[in-house]
Amino acid sequence: MVVVGLLVAPVAGCGEGPVSRVDLESALAVTFDHLYGMQQQRMGRPAAHDAGAGATCDKGGPTVADEGTGEDWACLVSFVSGDGAPHQVT
């Protein structure tokens, strides 16, 4: 769960500018894959594999456009651990 906390910080600090759902989902998946791999290496597990992470994000619910900065983004990250088990974290 440490990885999840690290993923929230970059979203909150995006500043002004265009933040879209597609861009956020892509960046989150790539970042999660990298952090997961680093975590596994630090834990002495076999060479990190591609966790195949994917992200689904929504900003503020169905009545809010999925764009822009803010603290109302919610994302679900799906990945496969080294033992082949699927996982989801928010």
FENLIN-V471052 format. One record per residue. PSI is psi in radians with two decimals (NA if undefined). D_LAST is the distance of its C-alpha to the last C-alpha in Angstrom with 2 decimals. Layout:
PSI,D_LAST  PSI,D_LAST
This chain:
-0.24,9.56  -0.67,11.86  -0.69,10.70  -0.76,7.27  -0.62,9.68  -0.45,11.94  -0.45,9.92  -0.65,9.68  -0.81,13.46  -0.56,14.74  -0.75,13.25  -0.46,14.83  0.43,18.02  -0.43,18.77  -2.92,21.85  2.67,23.85  2.99,24.05  2.03,22.72  2.06,18.95  2.79,18.26  -0.79,15.39  -0.79,16.96  -0.74,17.46  -0.78,13.98  -0.75,12.51  -0.85,15.34  -0.67,15.13  -0.75,11.46  -0.78,12.31  -0.78,15.52  -0.76,14.31  -0.80,11.80  -0.80,14.81  -0.81,17.12  -0.67,15.27  -0.78,14.65  -0.76,18.35  -0.72,19.52  -0.78,17.79  -0.70,19.44  -0.75,22.73  -0.48,22.71  0.04,22.25  0.36,25.32  2.86,23.87  2.87,25.59  2.30,25.28  2.43,21.76  2.95,21.17  2.03,19.27  -0.07,15.91  0.64,16.04  2.51,12.56  2.66,11.80  2.54,9.43  2.15,9.64  2.66,9.68  2.48,11.56  1.89,13.49  0.22,14.67  -3.08,15.00  -0.27,17.74  0.03,20.54  2.34,19.28  2.43,19.93  1.14,17.07  2.73,18.75  2.89,19.52  2.97,18.20  2.97,16.69  0.14,14.04  0.32,13.10  2.40,10.79  2.25,7.39  2.52,5.75  2.15,4.52  2.23,6.19  2.43,8.90  2.93,11.60  2.19,14.74  3.02,15.77  -0.46,19.41  0.09,20.61  0.04,19.56  2.35,16.93  2.57,13.98  2.74,10.43  2.39,6.94  2.61,3.78  NA,0.00
